[in-house]
Amino acid sequence: MNIAFFSESYKPYVSGVTNSIETLKKGLEELGHQVIVFSPSYPNSGPLTDVFRFPSIPAPYPGYRITIPVPGKYLDLLKTKKINIIHSHSPYQLGLLSMNYAKKLKVPFIFTMHTILSQYMHYIPLVPQSVSSFLMDAYIRWFCNRCGCVIVPTKKVMDQLRSTGIKSRIEIIPTGIDMTLVDKASASGIRGKYGIPDDAKLLLFVGRLAREKNLLFLLKAFELIQKKKGNVYLLIAAGGPMEKELKAAAPENVIFSGAIGYPEVFNYYKASDIFVFSSLSETQGLVLAEAMACSVPQVAVDAEGASDVVKDGVTGYLTSHSEEAFSSAVLRLIEDEGSREKMSRSSIETARSVYSKEVFAQKIELIYKSMI
């Protein structure tokens, strides 16, 4: 098959969406398909094979770009490439444009819901969040009901979409991970780079320094951990709009590395003992699956997305939204080496059977074939 991806998030922009698209592209190509990508231009992005750029301008969210869709810019190219499927990873400008392209080319149109968009409306200035969230839900309902198929990573996201009135076909497919990149990763040098002792227990967070990640909660929980257990560090491998505020609130032994690119971030997972995750608004929580793939037990707040990934008591612990409960779960793992090793083994077994790139690509391929 000849497949066209459209996404506002793509290299060099660092995000879970970018990683998901790159993993799926590679998996489909290994199955013998041809995949081209359409995305906004980024400063100093440079040319990439089979990647075509639209003009763009900066967005309110740091690093993100707003695409300027030029209606007929790549229609002839899509015809020349004999595209069989158009798969959008965005409901925004490129989503609308690619939907229009699919209609003109008379090919199936598929959309992946990577993010619960109504929970990000606080980035829109001058509009009350309740109003912007209502409007976003209405728009997503309109958009999804015009898709041939909507792909979501978890049942909770599917249930949420159904509750808003979406009638289109919905398929649940967890985002995949390229295990060959995991196998190549090494913890060597990570602790030394940040001055973390070899005998210290290292907690890791990967994501964005943003309001929706609930990181002030994580810092307060870490303070409680420090009061009961010395020689523990928290490495925050992330960048984002809350960086200054979080650094000011951070206690001792908290290290901010900045955003770490892909696949380098796997080195950071492998250098850690426990992955900690406090977000309350995840579509899936791909970083939790990545931690699993690197044999790192997880402690996460029992919230949408995280509870679909973390197997409580098997690969890690899910806790209530309580600093005391969260810190207690982390301390339990720190002090019980046997449980930590058992959860480590369960994590890698789960990742390989559920989240591998091959399983991911094969499931998407079946949907494409059924649509065609």
C-alpha positions in Angstrom: 0.0 0.0 0.0 1.0 3.6 -0.5 0.1 5.6 2.7 0.2 9.3 3.5 0.5 10.5 7.1 -0.5 14.1 8.0 0.5 15.5 11.4 1.2 18.9 13.1 3.7 17.0 15.3 6.7 15.6 13.6 10.5 15.8 13.6 12.3 17.9 14.8 9.5 18.6 17.3 9.9 16.2 20.3 6.6 14.6 21.5 4.9 11.3 22.1 2.9 11.9 18.9 6.1 12.3 16.9 7.6 9.1 18.3 4.3 7.2 17.7 4.3 8.3 14.0 7.9 7.5 13.5 7.5 4.0 15.0 4.4 3.3 12.9 6.1 4.5 9.7 9.0 2.2 10.3 6.8 -0.8 11.2 4.7 -0.3 8.1 7.8 0.1 5.8 9.2 -3.2 7.3 5.9 -4.8 6.2 6.6 -3.6 2.6 4.4 -0.5 2.5 5.4 3.0 1.3 4.8 5.8 3.7 5.2 9.6 3.1 4.6 12.3 5.8 3.2 15.8 5.6 3.9 18.2 8.4 4.6 21.9 9.1 7.9 23.4 8.6 10.1 23.9 11.6 13.1 26.3 11.9 16.3 24.5 10.9 14.4 21.3 10.3 16.4 20.4 7.2 15.2 18.0 4.5 14.1 14.5 5.3 13.4 11.7 2.8 9.6 11.3 2.1 8.7 14.2 4.3 6.9 17.2 2.8 6.5 20.5 4.6 3.8 23.2 4.8 4.4 26.8 5.8 3.9 27.4 9.5 3.9 30.0 12.2 4.7 29.7 16.0 1.9 28.5 18.3 1.1 29.6 21.8 2.5 26.3 23.1 6.4 26.5 23.1 8.0 24.8 20.1 4.7 23.8 18.5 3.8 25.2 15.0 0.5 26.2 13.5 0.3 25.0 9.9 -0.7 27.3 7.0 -2.6 24.8 4.8 -2.1 25.5 1.1 -5.1 23.7 -0.4 -3.7 22.4 -3.7 0.0 22.3 -2.7 0.5 18.5 -2.6 -2.6 17.1 -4.3 -0.8 16.3 -7.6 2.0 14.6 -5.6 -0.6 12.4 -3.8 -2.0 11.4 -7.2 1.5 10.7 -8.6 2.3 8.5 -5.5 -1.0 6.6 -6.1 -1.9 6.9 -2.4 -4.3 4.2 -1.2 -4.9 5.5 2.4 -4.7 8.9 4.1 -4.1 8.7 7.8 -4.2 12.0 9.8 -2.6 12.3 13.2 -4.2 15.7 13.7 -7.7 17.1 13.6 -6.4 20.6 13.0 -5.4 22.3 9.8 -3.7 19.3 8.3 -6.5 17.1 9.5 -9.1 19.1 7.6 -6.8 19.4 4.6 -6.1 15.7 4.4 -9.8 14.9 4.9 -10.4 17.0 1.8 -7.6 15.3 -0.1 -9.1 11.9 0.7 -12.5 13.0 -0.6 -11.0 14.2 -3.8 -8.9 11.1 -4.3 -11.7 8.8 -3.2 -9.5 6.9 -0.7 -10.3 5.9 2.9 -9.6 8.5 5.6 -8.4 7.5 9.1 -7.7 9.6 12.1 -5.7 8.7 15.3 -6.8 10.5 18.4 -3.4 10.9 20.2 -4.5 13.6 22.7 -7.6 14.5 24.7 -7.7 17.9 23.2 -10.3 19.6 25.4 -7.8 19.2 28.4 -5.3 21.5 26.7 -7.6 24.5 26.3 -5.9 26.5 29.0 -3.3 27.4 26.4 -5.8 29.5 24.5 -5.7 33.0 25.9 -8.7 35.2 26.7 -11.2 32.4 26.4 -12.7 30.7 29.5 -11.6 27.1 29.6 -15.2 25.8 30.0 -16.2 27.6 26.8 -13.1 26.5 24.8 -13.4 22.9 26.0 -17.1 22.8 25.0 -16.3 24.1 21.6 -13.4 21.7 21.2 -15.6 18.7 22.1 -18.2 19.9 19.5 -15.5 20.2 16.8 -14.0 16.8 17.6 -17.4 15.2 17.4 -18.0 16.9 14.0 -14.5 15.9 12.7 -14.6 12.2 13.9 -18.0 11.6 12.5 -16.6 12.4 9.1 -13.8 9.8 9.4 -13.9 6.3 8.1 -12.2 5.1 11.2 -10.9 6.6 14.4 -8.0 4.9 16.2 -7.5 5.4 19.9 -4.9 3.9 22.3 -7.2 2.9 25.1 -10.8 1.9 25.9 -11.2 4.9 28.2 -10.6 7.2 25.2 -13.1 5.3 23.1 -15.7 5.5 25.9 -15.1 9.3 26.2 -15.5 9.8 22.4 -18.7 7.7 22.4 -20.1 9.7 25.3 -19.7 12.9 23.2 -21.8 11.5 20.3 -19.2 10.1 18.0 -20.7 7.3 15.9 -17.9 6.5 13.5 -16.0 3.2 13.7 -13.5 3.3 16.5 -10.6 0.8 17.0 -8.4 0.5 20.1 -4.7 0.1 19.2 -2.0 0.9 21.8 0.9 2.9 20.4 3.9 0.8 19.6 7.6 0.9 20.7 10.6 0.1 18.6 12.2 -2.6 20.7 15.4 -2.6 18.6 16.1 0.9 19.8 15.4 -0.2 23.4 17.9 -3.1 23.0 20.6 -0.7 21.8 20.1 1.8 24.6 22.6 1.9 27.5 22.6 3.5 31.0 26.3 4.1 30.7 27.4 7.7 31.5 23.9 9.0 32.4 24.4 9.1 36.2 27.9 10.5 35.9 26.7 13.3 33.6 24.4 14.6 36.3 26.5 13.8 39.4 24.1 11.0 40.6 25.9 8.4 42.8 25.9 4.9 41.6 24.4 3.6 44.8 21.5 6.2 44.8 18.0 5.2 43.9 17.0 7.2 40.8 13.4 8.2 40.0 12.7 9.4 36.5 10.0 11.5 34.9 9.8 11.9 31.1 7.3 14.2 29.4 6.6 18.0 29.3 7.0 20.6 32.0 3.4 21.6 31.6 0.3 22.2 33.7 -1.4 19.0 32.6 1.5 16.8 33.8 0.7 17.7 37.5 4.4 18.1 38.3 4.0 20.3 41.4 2.3 17.3 43.0 5.3 15.1 42.0 7.8 17.5 43.6 5.8 17.6 46.8 5.6 13.8 46.9 9.3 13.6 46.3 9.8 15.8 49.4 8.0 13.3 51.4 10.2 10.5 50.0 13.3 12.4 50.9 12.2 12.8 54.5 12.0 9.1 54.9 14.7 7.9 52.6 18.1 9.4 51.9 20.2 9.0 48.8 17.3 9.3 46.4 17.3 11.5 43.3 14.6 12.6 40.9 15.7 13.2 37.3 13.1 15.2 35.2 13.9 14.6 31.5 11.6 17.2 30.0 11.2 20.8 28.8 8.2 23.1 28.6 6.5 26.2 29.7 6.6 25.6 33.5 10.4 25.1 33.7 11.1 28.3 35.7 8.3 27.7 38.1 9.1 24.1 38.7 12.8 24.7 39.2 12.0 27.3 41.8 9.7 24.8 43.7 12.1 21.8 43.4 13.7 20.4 46.6 17.3 19.1 46.8 18.3 16.2 44.6 15.9 17.1 41.7 17.7 17.4 38.4 16.3 19.0 35.2 18.0 17.7 32.1 15.8 19.5 29.5 13.9 17.7 26.8 15.7 14.5 25.6 15.4 13.4 22.0 14.4 10.0 20.6 15.9 7.4 20.9 18.4 8.9 23.4 15.7 9.0 26.0 15.9 5.2 26.3 19.3 5.6 27.9 17.7 7.6 30.6 15.0 5.0 31.3 17.7 2.3 31.6 19.7 4.5 34.1 16.7 4.8 36.5 15.3 2.5 39.1 11.6 3.7 39.1 9.6 5.6 36.7 7.2 8.2 38.3 4.2 9.7 36.6 1.7 12.2 38.1 -0.3 13.3 35.0 -4.1 13.4 35.3 -4.8 13.8 31.6 -3.2 11.2 29.3 -4.7 9.6 26.2 -2.4 6.7 26.8 0.8 7.6 28.5 3.3 6.3 26.0 6.2 7.1 28.4 4.8 4.5 30.8 5.0 1.8 28.1 8.5 3.0 27.2 9.5 2.6 30.8 8.1 -0.9 30.7 10.1 -1.7 27.6 13.3 -0.7 29.5 12.4 -2.9 32.5 11.6 0.0 34.8 8.8 -0.4 37.3 6.2 2.4 37.3 4.4 4.4 40.0 1.6 6.5 38.5 -1.5 8.3 39.7 -4.6 6.2 38.9 -6.0 8.4 36.1 -7.1 8.2 32.5 -4.5 6.7 30.3 -2.1 5.6 33.1 -4.5 3.0 34.4 -4.7 1.4 30.9 -1.0 0.9 30.8 0.3 0.2 34.3 -0.7 -3.2 35.7 -1.2 -2.5 39.4 0.9 -4.8 41.5 2.4 -6.5 38.4 4.5 -3.9 36.5 4.2 -1.1 39.1 1.7 0.7 41.3 -1.3 2.9 40.7 -2.1 5.3 43.5 -4.8 7.8 44.5 -4.2 11.5 43.8 -2.5 11.8 47.2 1.0 12.8 47.9 1.2 10.4 50.8 -0.2 7.5 48.8 2.2 8.2 45.9 5.3 8.6 48.0 4.4 5.5 50.0 4.2 3.4 46.8 7.6 4.7 45.7 9.2 4.0 49.1 7.7 0.5 49.0 9.5 -0.2 45.7 12.7 1.4 46.8 12.8 -0.7 50.0 11.6 -4.0 48.5 14.3 -5.1 46.0 12.5 -8.4 45.3 9.3 -6.8 44.3 11.2 -4.3 42.2 13.0 -7.0 40.3 9.8 -9.0 39.8 8.0 -5.9 38.4 11.0 -5.2 36.2 10.7 -8.6 34.6 6.9 -8.3 34.2 7.4 -4.9 32.6 9.6 -6.1 29.8 7.4 -9.1 29.1 4.3 -6.9 28.9 6.1 -4.4 26.6 7.2 -7.1 24.1 3.8 -8.8 23.9 1.6 -5.7 23.8 3.6 -2.7 22.7 6.1 -3.8 20.1 6.4 -2.0 16.9 5.6 -5.1 14.9 2.3 -5.7 16.8 1.4 -2.1 16.4 2.1 -2.0 12.6 0.3 -5.3 11.9 -2.9 -4.1 13.7 -2.9 -0.8 11.7 -2.3 -2.7 8.5 -5.4 -4.8 9.1 -7.5 -1.7 9.5 -6.1 -0.2 6.3 -7.0 -3.4 4.4 -10.5 -3.5 5.8 -11.0 0.1 4.8 -9.8 -0.4 1.3 
